[in-house]
Amino acid sequence: MRSGPDVVVVGGRIAGSLTALRLADRGVAVRVLEARHFPSDTLSTHFFRGDGLVRSLAEVGVLDEVLATGAPPLRCEYFAVDDESAAPGPPQDPGEVGFCLSVRRITLDSILLRRCAEVGVDVRTGARVVDLVREQGHVMGVFDDSGEMHRGTVVGADGRRSRVAALVGASTQERHPAARAMYYRYARDWRSPEEVGAEFSLVGDELAYVFPSDDDLFCIAISIPLADHEAHGDDPAGHLSRRLREHASLSQRIESVTWCGKAFTGRPTDSYLRQPAGPGWALVGDAGTGQDPFAGFGMDTAARQAEAFAESFVERPADWEATYAHARHERTLGGYEIATRFAPDLRAMLN
């Protein structure tokens, strides 16, 4: 009888934790290797949709805990163009749950990794993967930085700079050059409309966002063209404030907020599709699919790919690699194509 894991998941944030939880729910023995110790933050504007990550949170049993953080269900959204005012409209892709959410990653990632441990996943934090175990061309496991070997099918859920993707030599199937940069900062005392929802404002080729989030915080962000970032990237807080004043639907309210902490910069990065799987390995989330963050698809993509991998691995053991590759394409390529199509010119979304 096998005493170790069937699957070794490298990375314990959203993609990794959800992959582990989906597998564990199907009776698979899973070990998660996460390089950091939690709680741990990461760059993210953390907006996600009802039929994407929100649904997954409900299905793995943590949605009530997430809602208890104070993150309000976003049952509508506002989209203003130039100097127009915005009326409430339906939320994006609400699914059966009926709402979107915005939850800081330092909060959400900790909840998910803690849930993994609660359901019997072997969670190892502070464990950095440095090499693969290979036998006759197949990946059979990994070595961590202490020299310990972890045998099992390997899932790389370790982000854009995936160590697993590099070690297995995953090919890049498609790449688009960086087109935009993101600035964001947290604030209190934002005056939301009477019906609370996500707020978007498109002025020229820049898109501003306000996301009511957990702990009574608001994530206030702006996505700008690459050329604008190159001219102003050394002053993210100042540039964020100046640009928000050009958005008529937000400008008056921005003056009354209490800023909390520094401004963050999501630096320009290419969009890409990497080979999703090979003999003994797979990539989930940003490890395999990276798109410009202006569209906010990353967390939903991670959730859908985690589900797709678990289903493929358990239900089609003889050809799970090909099954997962097809499922990844069917469930998440649409969002990737939207993001890569419009990132160079957001005004094209209006046509």
KEMIKOL-981375 format. One record per residue (C-alpha): residue number from 1; residue in three letters; chain; x, y, z. Coordinates in steps of 0.5 Angstrom, whole numbers, plus 2048, in hexadecimal, padded with zeros to 3 digits. Example, Ala and Ser with C-alpha at 12.3 -4.5 7.8 and 13.67 -1.06 7.14 Angstrom:
BEGIN
 resi resn chain  xx  yy  zz
    1  ALA     A 819 7F7 810
    2  SER     A 81B 7FE 80E
//
This chain:
BEGIN
 resi resn chain  xx  yy  zz
    1  MET     A 800 800 800
    2  ARG     A 803 807 7FE
    3  SER     A 804 80B 804
    4  GLY     A 806 812 801
    5  PRO     A 802 816 7FD
    6  ASP     A 7FF 815 7F6
    7  VAL     A 800 81C 7F4
    8  VAL     A 805 821 7F6
    9  VAL     A 802 828 7F5
   10  VAL     A 808 82E 7F5
   11  GLY     A 805 834 7F7
   12  GLY     A 7FF 835 7FC
   13  ARG     A 7FC 83B 7FA
   14  ILE     A 7F5 83B 7F6
   15  ALA     A 7F7 837 7F1
   16  GLY     A 7FB 832 7F5
   17  SER     A 7F6 832 7FB
   18  LEU     A 7F0 831 7F7
   19  THR     A 7F3 82B 7F3
   20  ALA     A 7F5 828 7F9
   21  LEU     A 7EE 829 7FC
   22  ARG     A 7EB 826 7F6
   23  LEU     A 7EF 820 7F5
   24  ALA     A 7EE 81F 7FD
   25  ASP     A 7E7 81F 7FC
   26  ARG     A 7E8 819 7F7
   27  GLY     A 7EC 815 7FB
   28  VAL     A 7F3 817 7F9
   29  ALA     A 7F8 817 7FE
   30  VAL     A 7FC 81E 7FD
   31  ARG     A 802 822 7FF
   32  VAL     A 802 829 7FE
   33  LEU     A 809 82C 7FE
   34  GLU     A 809 834 7FF
   35  ALA     A 80F 838 7FF
   36  ARG     A 80D 83D 804
   37  HIS     A 80A 83D 80B
   38  PHE     A 803 840 80C
   39  PRO     A 800 845 80D
   40  SER     A 803 848 806
   41  ASP     A 801 84D 802
   42  THR     A 802 84D 7FA
   43  LEU     A 800 853 7F5
   44  SER     A 7F9 852 7F3
   45  THR     A 7F3 856 7F2
   46  HIS     A 7EF 850 7F4
   47  PHE     A 7E8 851 7F1
   48  PHE     A 7E5 84B 7EF
   49  ARG     A 7DE 848 7EC
   50  GLY     A 7D8 844 7EE
   51  ASP     A 7D9 83E 7E9
   52  GLY     A 7E1 83E 7EA
   53  LEU     A 7E4 83F 7F1
   54  VAL     A 7DE 840 7F5
   55  ARG     A 7DB 83A 7F3
   56  SER     A 7E1 836 7F4
   57  LEU     A 7E2 839 7FB
   58  ALA     A 7DA 836 7FD
   59  GLU     A 7DC 82F 7FA
   60  VAL     A 7E2 82E 7FE
   61  GLY     A 7DF 831 804
   62  VAL     A 7E2 838 806
   63  LEU     A 7DD 83D 803
   64  ASP     A 7DA 83E 80A
   65  GLU     A 7E0 83F 80D
   66  VAL     A 7E2 844 807
   67  LEU     A 7DC 848 808
   68  ALA     A 7DD 849 80F
   69  THR     A 7E3 84D 80E
   70  GLY     A 7DF 853 80C
   71  ALA     A 7DF 852 804
   72  PRO     A 7D9 854 802
   73  PRO     A 7D5 850 7FC
   74  LEU     A 7D6 855 7F6
   75  ARG     A 7CF 854 7F3
   76  CYS     A 7CF 859 7EE
   77  GLU     A 7D5 85D 7EB
   78  TYR     A 7D6 864 7E8
   79  PHE     A 7D9 866 7E1
   80  ALA     A 7DA 86D 7DF
   81  VAL     A 7DD 86F 7D9
   82  ASP     A 7E1 876 7D8
   83  ASP     A 7DD 87B 7DC
   84  GLU     A 7D6 877 7DC
   85  SER     A 7D3 875 7E3
   86  ALA     A 7D2 86E 7E4
   87  ALA     A 7CB 86A 7E6
   88  PRO     A 7CC 863 7E9
   89  GLY     A 7CC 85D 7E4
   90  PRO     A 7CC 856 7E6
   91  PRO     A 7D3 853 7E8
   92  GLN     A 7D8 84F 7E4
   93  ASP     A 7D6 848 7E3
   94  PRO     A 7D3 847 7EA
   95  GLY     A 7D1 840 7E9
   96  GLU     A 7CC 83D 7EE
   97  VAL     A 7CF 840 7F4
   98  GLY     A 7CD 847 7F1
   99  PHE     A 7D3 84B 7F3
  100  CYS     A 7DA 84D 7F2
  101  LEU     A 7DF 84E 7F7
  102  SER     A 7E6 852 7F9
  103  VAL     A 7EA 84F 7FE
  104  ARG     A 7F1 851 800
  105  ARG     A 7F6 84B 7FE
  106  ILE     A 7F9 84B 805
  107  THR     A 7F2 849 808
  108  LEU     A 7F0 845 803
  109  ASP     A 7F6 841 801
  110  SER     A 7F7 83F 809
  111  ILE     A 7EF 83D 809
  112  LEU     A 7F0 838 803
  113  LEU     A 7F7 835 806
  114  ARG     A 7F4 834 80D
  115  ARG     A 7EE 830 80A
  116  CYS     A 7F3 82C 806
  117  ALA     A 7F6 82A 80D
  118  GLU     A 7EF 829 810
  119  VAL     A 7ED 824 80B
  120  GLY     A 7F3 820 80B
  121  VAL     A 7F8 823 806
  122  ASP     A 7FF 822 808
  123  VAL     A 801 82A 808
  124  ARG     A 809 82B 808
  125  THR     A 80A 833 808
  126  GLY     A 811 836 808
  127  ALA     A 813 830 803
  128  ARG     A 816 832 7FC
  129  VAL     A 816 82E 7F6
  130  VAL     A 81D 82D 7F3
  131  ASP     A 81D 827 7EF
  132  LEU     A 819 822 7EC
  133  VAL     A 819 81A 7ED
  134  ARG     A 819 817 7E6
  135  GLU     A 819 810 7E3
  136  GLN     A 819 80E 7DC
  137  GLY     A 817 815 7DA
  138  HIS     A 811 815 7DF
  139  VAL     A 811 81A 7E4
  140  MET     A 810 816 7EB
  141  GLY     A 810 81B 7F0
  142  VAL     A 815 821 7F3
  143  PHE     A 81A 823 7F7
  144  ASP     A 81A 829 7FC
  145  ASP     A 81F 82D 7FF
  146  SER     A 820 829 805
  147  GLY     A 822 823 800
  148  GLU     A 81B 81F 802
  149  MET     A 818 81B 7FC
  150  HIS     A 811 81C 7FB
  151  ARG     A 80E 816 7F6
  152  GLY     A 808 817 7F2
  153  THR     A 805 81A 7EC
  154  VAL     A 807 822 7EC
  155  VAL     A 802 828 7EC
  156  GLY     A 806 82E 7EB
  157  ALA     A 801 834 7EE
  158  ASP     A 807 838 7EF
  159  GLY     A 805 83E 7EB
  160  ARG     A 808 842 7E5
  161  ARG     A 80F 841 7E7
  162  SER     A 80E 839 7E8
  163  ARG     A 813 835 7EA
  164  VAL     A 810 82F 7E8
  165  ALA     A 80E 832 7E1
  166  ALA     A 816 833 7E0
  167  LEU     A 818 82D 7E3
  168  VAL     A 814 828 7DE
  169  GLY     A 815 82D 7D8
  170  ALA     A 80E 82F 7D7
  171  SER     A 80E 832 7D0
  172  THR     A 80A 838 7CF
  173  GLN     A 804 837 7CA
  174  GLU     A 803 83F 7C9
  175  ARG     A 806 845 7CC
  176  HIS     A 803 84D 7CC
  177  PRO     A 808 852 7CE
  178  ALA     A 806 857 7D4
  179  ALA     A 801 85C 7D2
  180  ARG     A 7FF 85F 7D9
  181  ALA     A 801 860 7E0
  182  MET     A 7FD 860 7E6
  183  TYR     A 7FD 865 7ED
  184  TYR     A 7F9 864 7F3
  185  ARG     A 7F8 866 7FA
  186  TYR     A 7F4 864 800
  187  ALA     A 7EF 86A 803
  188  ARG     A 7EA 86B 808
  189  ASP     A 7E4 86F 808
  190  TRP     A 7E2 86F 801
  191  ARG     A 7DB 871 800
  192  SER     A 7D8 86B 7FC
  193  PRO     A 7D1 86C 7F8
  194  GLU     A 7CB 86A 7FC
  195  GLU     A 7CB 863 7F9
  196  VAL     A 7D2 861 7FA
  197  GLY     A 7D6 85E 7F4
  198  ALA     A 7DC 85E 7F0
  199  GLU     A 7DE 864 7ED
  200  PHE     A 7E1 865 7E6
  201  SER     A 7E3 86C 7E2
  202  LEU     A 7E6 86C 7DB
  203  VAL     A 7E9 872 7D9
  204  GLY     A 7ED 872 7D3
  205  ASP     A 7F1 86C 7D3
  206  GLU     A 7F1 86B 7DA
  207  LEU     A 7ED 867 7DF
  208  ALA     A 7EC 869 7E6
  209  TYR     A 7E9 864 7EB
  210  VAL     A 7E6 865 7F2
  211  PHE     A 7E5 85E 7F6
  212  PRO     A 7E1 85E 7FD
  213  SER     A 7E5 858 800
  214  ASP     A 7E6 855 807
  215  ASP     A 7E8 859 80E
  216  ASP     A 7E4 85F 80B
  217  LEU     A 7EA 860 806
  218  PHE     A 7E9 862 7FF
  219  CYS     A 7EE 860 7F9
  220  ILE     A 7EE 866 7F5
  221  ALA     A 7F2 865 7EE
  222  ILE     A 7F4 867 7E8
  223  SER     A 7F6 864 7E1
  224  ILE     A 7FA 868 7DD
  225  PRO     A 7FE 867 7D6
  226  LEU     A 805 865 7D6
  227  ALA     A 808 86C 7D3
  228  ASP     A 804 870 7D9
  229  HIS     A 807 86B 7DE
  230  GLU     A 80E 86C 7DB
  231  ALA     A 80E 874 7DC
  232  HIS     A 80B 873 7E3
  233  GLY     A 80C 86D 7E6
  234  ASP     A 811 870 7EC
  235  ASP     A 80B 873 7EF
  236  PRO     A 806 86E 7F0
  237  ALA     A 802 871 7F5
  238  GLY     A 802 878 7F2
  239  HIS     A 800 876 7EB
  240  LEU     A 7FB 871 7EE
  241  SER     A 7F8 877 7F2
  242  ARG     A 7F9 87C 7EC
  243  ARG     A 7F6 877 7E7
  244  LEU     A 7EF 876 7EB
  245  ARG     A 7EE 87D 7EB
  246  GLU     A 7ED 87D 7E4
  247  HIS     A 7E7 878 7E5
  248  ALA     A 7E1 87C 7E5
  249  SER     A 7DD 876 7E9
  250  LEU     A 7E2 875 7EE
  251  SER     A 7E6 87C 7EF
  252  GLN     A 7E2 880 7F4
  253  ARG     A 7E1 879 7F9
  254  ILE     A 7E9 878 7F8
  255  GLU     A 7EA 87E 7FC
  256  SER     A 7E7 87C 802
  257  VAL     A 7EA 875 803
  258  THR     A 7EF 873 808
  259  TRP     A 7F5 870 805
  260  CYS     A 7F8 869 808
  261  GLY     A 7FF 868 807
  262  LYS     A 803 868 800
  263  ALA     A 801 868 7F9
  264  PHE     A 803 861 7F6
  265  THR     A 805 861 7EE
  266  GLY     A 803 85B 7EA
  267  ARG     A 809 85B 7E5
  268  PRO     A 808 85A 7DE
  269  THR     A 808 852 7DC
  270  ASP     A 807 84E 7D6
  271  SER     A 801 84A 7D5
  272  TYR     A 802 843 7D3
  273  LEU     A 800 83C 7D3
  274  ARG     A 804 836 7D5
  275  GLN     A 804 82F 7D3
  276  PRO     A 7FF 82D 7D8
  277  ALA     A 801 826 7DA
  278  GLY     A 806 820 7D8
  279  PRO     A 809 819 7DB
  280  GLY     A 807 81A 7E2
  281  TRP     A 806 821 7E3
  282  ALA     A 801 827 7E2
  283  LEU     A 801 82E 7E3
  284  VAL     A 7FB 832 7E6
  285  GLY     A 7F9 839 7E7
  286  ASP     A 7FF 83F 7E5
  287  ALA     A 804 839 7E4
  288  GLY     A 801 837 7DE
  289  THR     A 7FC 83D 7DC
  290  GLY     A 7FE 844 7DD
  291  GLN     A 7FA 84A 7DA
  292  ASP     A 7FA 852 7DB
  293  PRO     A 7F7 853 7E2
  294  PHE     A 7F2 859 7DF
  295  ALA     A 7ED 854 7DE
  296  GLY     A 7ED 851 7E5
  297  PHE     A 7ED 849 7E3
  298  GLY     A 7F3 846 7E6
  299  MET     A 7EF 844 7EC
  300  ASP     A 7E9 841 7E9
  301  THR     A 7EE 83E 7E4
  302  ALA     A 7F2 83A 7E9
  303  ALA     A 7EB 838 7EC
  304  ARG     A 7E9 835 7E6
  305  GLN     A 7EF 832 7E4
  306  ALA     A 7F0 82F 7EB
  307  GLU     A 7E9 82B 7EA
  308  ALA     A 7EB 829 7E3
  309  PHE     A 7F1 826 7E5
  310  ALA     A 7EE 822 7EB
  311  GLU     A 7E8 81F 7E7
  312  SER     A 7ED 81D 7E1
  313  PHE     A 7F2 81A 7E6
  314  VAL     A 7ED 816 7EA
  315  GLU     A 7E8 814 7E4
  316  ARG     A 7ED 813 7DE
  317  PRO     A 7F3 810 7E2
  318  ALA     A 7F6 80D 7DB
  319  ASP     A 7F6 813 7D7
  320  TRP     A 7F5 819 7DC
  321  GLU     A 7FA 81D 7D9
  322  ALA     A 7F6 81E 7D2
  323  THR     A 7F0 81E 7D6
  324  TYR     A 7F2 824 7DA
  325  ALA     A 7F5 828 7D4
  326  HIS     A 7EF 828 7D1
  327  ALA     A 7EB 82A 7D7
  328  ARG     A 7EF 830 7D9
  329  HIS     A 7EE 832 7D1
  330  GLU     A 7E7 831 7D2
  331  ARG     A 7E6 835 7D9
  332  THR     A 7EB 83A 7D9
  333  LEU     A 7ED 83C 7D2
  334  GLY     A 7E8 841 7D1
  335  GLY     A 7EA 845 7D7
  336  TYR     A 7F1 845 7D4
  337  GLU     A 7EF 847 7CD
  338  ILE     A 7EB 84D 7D0
  339  ALA     A 7F0 850 7D4
  340  THR     A 7F6 84F 7CE
  341  ARG     A 7F1 852 7C9
  342  PHE     A 7EF 858 7CD
  343  ALA     A 7F5 85A 7D1
  344  PRO     A 7F9 85E 7CC
  345  ASP     A 7F3 862 7CB
  346  LEU     A 7ED 862 7D0
  347  ARG     A 7E9 867 7CC
  348  ALA     A 7E8 861 7C7
  349  MET     A 7E3 85E 7CD
  350  LEU     A 7DE 863 7CB
  351  ASN     A 7DD 861 7C4
//
